[in-house]
Amino acid sequence: MGSGWAAGSVRARYLVYFQYLGTDFNGVAAVRGAQRAVGVQNYLEEAAERLKSVVPVKFIISSRTDAGVHALSNAAHLDVQRRSGQPPFSPEVLTQALNTHLRHPAIRVLQAFRVPSDFHARYAATSRTYLYRLATGCPRPDQLPVFERNRCWALRADYLDVAAMREAAQHLLGTHDFSAFQSAGSPSTSSVRTLRRASVSPDPASPFVLPQESRRLRFWTLEFESQSFLYRQVDSVLRLSWGWGRGLGHCGSLGLGSQVRRMTAILVAVGLGTLTPTEVKVILESRDPLGKHQTRVAPAHGLFLKSVLYGGLGDLAGNPAQQESQDPGGREAPGQPEDLRWETSGPKAGGLESCLQQPQSCPQLLCGVHSTESTDDPQMPSQGQGSQAH
């Protein structure tokens, strides 16, 4: 062990699910250095400093998302090593502690699980699902309810040819080289992906739309499922208005962008009559990311990472947002051998666990006394590692 590892202490690895509204963040990944931009990971690791881990806690994110993209449920793994003689945190305590110390209201930890020490949140994922929200019948930006702004792509058009969009989506299903739907110069070593599902469906009426507006505004959802998607983060300086074709929305992006946002833009073009379903097949087979239509990228703010699934952990760990009403906080990962679990024997007097049981009576917790200074972890894997799994 290195000098930073306390003798007799036990390192525990956790799988943590979390959600966020991406509007205020430069993506989910941490932004290092003195830049003003900040990622969701920055806030998560800041909260984790209060766990007083012997080694600074680093979140290894399962699925990277662009600036402005939201997540109903993203995932990450992290290691926490308590001082010698202190048992590992239970998943429930870890969840409560992180939420207690998160300083941004747009981030929330959903659930935590104990996992084996060799578990990897990025590489172990068996399925990732993204959804994209559209709104039609919005000729002007001020006609979209304020509660829906930055939550969907508002289109000027009143009508989408959904049947044509579904036909076009069928050409994308299966295993293909998706080079045409990645940014030029992407670092991915392979652009071959298997798209398991691509659907277009009407959304229920938004509860934020007034009755007199409900006839005009309609909402739609596109969903895409794959084990991994091509990805490249959008630089903020490339966020430009484009407005190509008839009926498009009031904002968009040009340049870099994720595979999902590029596929969405192409399917919307089909829905508006700018492209035909057959042309989508031609675009896919061209493998050319610089083609005439391939520069279209749907705005980031309509995209949500819906779920990340892990086959070895059972259904419980796959949809924490739906489980939390029955099991708030977290639990041991299902199906793990007994020797890979560490049970917390119970709250220790004066410890962080007992403080979390009665936070109102613990001034140390409320005032942030349970903290530790954080330093860079020299063993942090490079950002380029695992570029195919997002």
Secondary structure as UniProt FT lines:
FT   TURN            3..4
FT   TURN            7..8
FT   STRAND          11..20
FT   HELIX           22..24
FT   HELIX           40..48
FT   HELIX           49..51
FT   STRAND          60..61
FT   TURN            67..68
FT   STRAND          70..81
FT   TURN            84..85
FT   HELIX           91..101
FT   TURN            105..106
FT   STRAND          107..115
FT   TURN            117..118
FT   TURN            121..124
FT   STRAND          127..136
FT   HELIX           141..143
FT   HELIX           146..148
FT   TURN            149..150
FT   STRAND          153..154
FT   HELIX           162..172
FT   STRAND          174..177
FT   HELIX           179..181
FT   TURN            184..185
FT   STRAND          192..202
FT   TURN            207..208
FT   HELIX           211..213
FT   TURN            214..216
FT   STRAND          218..226
FT   HELIX           236..238
FT   STRAND          253..254
FT   HELIX           259..271
FT   TURN            272..273
FT   HELIX           277..286
FT   TURN            289..290
FT   TURN            292..295
FT   STRAND          296..297
FT   HELIX           300..302
FT   STRAND          303..309
FT   HELIX           311..313
FT   TURN            314..315
FT   HELIX           316..318
FT   HELIX           320..323
FT   TURN            324..326
FT   STRAND          329..330
FT   TURN            334..335
FT   HELIX           338..340
FT   TURN            349..350
FT   HELIX           352..357
FT   HELIX           359..361
FT   HELIX           363..367
FT   TURN            378..379
FT   TURN            383..388
//
